Every structure is written in structure tokens, then in C-alpha cells.
Amino acid sequence: MATILRFPLVAATLLVGVCVGVLWGLGQMPAAQAIATIYALTVAAYRAVSMIRDLFRGRWGIDLLAVTAIASTLVVGEYLASLIIVLMLTGGDALEEFAHGRATHELKALLERAPRTAHRETRATRWKRFPWGASVPETHCWSNLRNRPSGRSLALPCRDFR
């Protein structure tokens, strides 16, 4: 149910596709064609408005091609093809939104796993712990630092760390 509310155009396109398929299977070709044509024109008009807004903002997108393809298939009477194009257009938007959310989630998880402390090797104590980003006192050129949890050692090159 949450997916339907999140991507209503995809759900509506699938519902219209099922209705058109049922009407076509029952032999009601004019009704199936009318429903598919009205729905495809509605989606094409909605996308044309957003496409024109984007064009004025200087952004070019795939909407121009999709709206042209929907209109062209309807002109030649291929209403099923127009529904497939509408499904590809709305499904592509849903997929893009899903991928953006997934990428954001993964980047946040990666940042949460970033090291928060560094350990400096000293002669007195094998490793001394310091918060990540804090200045480490008595850090000399080529001091041996280790970040955990990865445990990799890093030899610091000669430069000022303050």
C-alpha cells in the first residue's frame, strides 16, 4: 500500500493496463481504446507541462521524447504502445526516486562507519588513542598512526599537522 501511495502514476498506469486488457479480452475494443487514449493523453499533458517548466529552467530531459512518442502512438492508433510508453516513463521516475533514496541511505551508512579515533604508536605505550580530527601531540614526521576498525597503519608524511 505504501508503494502505491509513493508512486501513484505507476499504480494508475498498471490499473489502466489491466482494465484495458480485460476490456480487450471481452471484445470491447472501442472502450479499451478510449480508456487507454484518455489516460495516455492525460499523462502526456501532465508531463508536457512539467517538461515546458524544465525547458524554461534550462534543463533538458527524456520527457520531450516520451511525450512525443505517446502522442505519435496515439495518432497512429497504437493505444497499447502508448500505455507501455507511459509505464516506462512513470516507472523510470519511480526507479530513479528509489535509487536516489537507496544511494542516500548507503552514503549515510558509510559515513557512520567512518573512523572516529586514531591510534598513535609510541615507545612507552604501544598504541595511544586520540579522537579523529583532534590534533595529536608529539606527532612527528613519519609517525605511525592506525585507524580502527580497519586497523590499517598510516605513516604520516612530513608536514605541519596543527
Contacts in CASP RR format, 6 or more apart in sequence:
PFRMAT RR
TARGET T0000
AUTHOR 0000-0000-0000
METHOD contacts of the structure
MODEL  1
MATILRFPLVAATLLVGVCVGVLWGLGQMPAAQAIATIYALTVAAYRAVS
MIRDLFRGRWGIDLLAVTAIASTLVVGEYLASLIIVLMLTGGDALEEFAH
GRATHELKALLERAPRTAHRETRATRWKRFPWGASVPETHCWSNLRNRPS
GRSLALPCRDFR
3 11 0 8 1.000
4 11 0 8 1.000
6 94 0 8 1.000
6 97 0 8 1.000
7 90 0 8 1.000
7 91 0 8 1.000
7 93 0 8 1.000
7 94 0 8 1.000
7 97 0 8 1.000
9 43 0 8 1.000
9 90 0 8 1.000
9 91 0 8 1.000
9 93 0 8 1.000
9 94 0 8 1.000
10 87 0 8 1.000
10 90 0 8 1.000
10 91 0 8 1.000
10 94 0 8 1.000
12 39 0 8 1.000
13 39 0 8 1.000
13 43 0 8 1.000
13 83 0 8 1.000
13 86 0 8 1.000
13 87 0 8 1.000
13 90 0 8 1.000
13 91 0 8 1.000
14 87 0 8 1.000
16 35 0 8 1.000
16 36 0 8 1.000
16 39 0 8 1.000
16 83 0 8 1.000
17 36 0 8 1.000
17 83 0 8 1.000
19 32 0 8 1.000
19 35 0 8 1.000
20 32 0 8 1.000
20 35 0 8 1.000
20 36 0 8 1.000
20 79 0 8 1.000
20 80 0 8 1.000
20 83 0 8 1.000
21 32 0 8 1.000
23 29 0 8 1.000
23 31 0 8 1.000
23 32 0 8 1.000
23 35 0 8 1.000
24 32 0 8 1.000
32 79 0 8 1.000
33 77 0 8 1.000
33 79 0 8 1.000
36 79 0 8 1.000
36 80 0 8 1.000
36 82 0 8 1.000
36 83 0 8 1.000
37 74 0 8 1.000
37 79 0 8 1.000
37 82 0 8 1.000
39 83 0 8 1.000
39 86 0 8 1.000
40 70 0 8 1.000
40 73 0 8 1.000
40 74 0 8 1.000
40 79 0 8 1.000
40 82 0 8 1.000
40 83 0 8 1.000
40 85 0 8 1.000
40 86 0 8 1.000
41 70 0 8 1.000
41 74 0 8 1.000
43 70 0 8 1.000
43 86 0 8 1.000
43 89 0 8 1.000
43 90 0 8 1.000
44 67 0 8 1.000
44 70 0 8 1.000
44 71 0 8 1.000
44 74 0 8 1.000
44 86 0 8 1.000
47 63 0 8 1.000
47 66 0 8 1.000
47 67 0 8 1.000
47 89 0 8 1.000
48 63 0 8 1.000
48 67 0 8 1.000
50 63 0 8 1.000
51 61 0 8 1.000
51 63 0 8 1.000
51 64 0 8 1.000
51 67 0 8 1.000
54 60 0 8 1.000
54 61 0 8 1.000
54 63 0 8 1.000
55 64 0 8 1.000
62 89 0 8 1.000
63 89 0 8 1.000
66 85 0 8 1.000
66 88 0 8 1.000
66 89 0 8 1.000
69 82 0 8 1.000
69 85 0 8 1.000
70 82 0 8 1.000
70 85 0 8 1.000
70 86 0 8 1.000
70 89 0 8 1.000
73 79 0 8 1.000
73 81 0 8 1.000
73 82 0 8 1.000
73 85 0 8 1.000
74 82 0 8 1.000
113 149 0 8 1.000
114 132 0 8 1.000
115 132 0 8 1.000
115 147 0 8 1.000
115 148 0 8 1.000
115 149 0 8 1.000
115 150 0 8 1.000
116 131 0 8 1.000
116 132 0 8 1.000
117 129 0 8 1.000
117 130 0 8 1.000
117 131 0 8 1.000
117 132 0 8 1.000
117 147 0 8 1.000
117 148 0 8 1.000
118 129 0 8 1.000
118 130 0 8 1.000
118 131 0 8 1.000
118 132 0 8 1.000
118 133 0 8 1.000
118 136 0 8 1.000
118 145 0 8 1.000
118 146 0 8 1.000
118 147 0 8 1.000
119 127 0 8 1.000
119 128 0 8 1.000
119 129 0 8 1.000
119 130 0 8 1.000
119 145 0 8 1.000
119 146 0 8 1.000
119 147 0 8 1.000
119 148 0 8 1.000
120 127 0 8 1.000
120 128 0 8 1.000
120 130 0 8 1.000
120 136 0 8 1.000
120 139 0 8 1.000
120 143 0 8 1.000
120 144 0 8 1.000
120 145 0 8 1.000
120 146 0 8 1.000
121 127 0 8 1.000
121 128 0 8 1.000
121 143 0 8 1.000
121 144 0 8 1.000
121 145 0 8 1.000
121 146 0 8 1.000
122 128 0 8 1.000
127 146 0 8 1.000
130 136 0 8 1.000
132 147 0 8 1.000
135 161 0 8 1.000
135 162 0 8 1.000
136 143 0 8 1.000
136 145 0 8 1.000
136 161 0 8 1.000
139 145 0 8 1.000
139 156 0 8 1.000
139 161 0 8 1.000
141 156 0 8 1.000
141 157 0 8 1.000
141 158 0 8 1.000
141 159 0 8 1.000
142 155 0 8 1.000
142 156 0 8 1.000
142 157 0 8 1.000
142 158 0 8 1.000
143 155 0 8 1.000
143 156 0 8 1.000
144 153 0 8 1.000
144 154 0 8 1.000
144 155 0 8 1.000
145 153 0 8 1.000
145 154 0 8 1.000
145 155 0 8 1.000
145 156 0 8 1.000
146 152 0 8 1.000
146 153 0 8 1.000
146 154 0 8 1.000
147 154 0 8 1.000
END
